[in-house]
């Protein structure tokens, strides 16, 4: 199984609310259609999720900083779910138009978290779709949470959980972003090994900050061949699907 997470920054214009980067989506669909075998896809929410989460303070729920009553909170959760499904629908339709068979699996319908940590995650549907030669597609979502009512479930967390828990062997993991992994000199890092893990929090050596830092951390813990690569470059996704080294190798 190949696990590929396509960042929301690739398929949406993150500086414009609910704006799809149609050019990138079509290019990505073309590349996937050339080699869809053995693939599970996860995509981020981009401008279809983050602005709504920020607007309602849904990322602050665990800090009791959400403004509004319980009903307002539940309505905000559903607003996120509806929005990310719009993005997912466009992405899936584009893949189908290119002849790629897909099975959409919305995390909000089967994942439960507890204080934002995954408590229940049913994998049978994904594994069955995979065995039937379909491409299962999941996405960042707002899921039910036992403590907060709802919680943001990122695509990165989804990829990590599948890699660690699926009965189907995962051969390689990819995270397609809009930037390469660089060091504090602005130089691209070609590989990252577990021995480099100690540098993640030190600014005087390899500098992996913010979201990129979290991605590297997740992939190191998987202990599987993994790659973070710049998917704005044509052919990068196809290279990953064909088993070629692409971007920064992490294992």
Buried (B, 14 or more C-beta within 10 A) or exposed (E): BBBBBBBBBBBBBBEEBBEBBEEBBEBBBBBBBEBBEBBBBBBBBBBBBBBBBEEBBBBEBEEEEBEEEEEEBEEBBEBBBEBBBEBBEBBBEBBEEBEBEBBBBBBBEBBBBEEBEBBEBEBEEBBEBBEEEBBBBBBBBBBBBEEBBBBBBBBBBBBBBBBEEBEBEBEBBBBBBBBBBBEBEEEEBEEBEEEBBEBBEEEEEBBBEEBBBBBBBBBBEBEBBBBBBBBBEEEBBBBBBBEEEBBBBBB
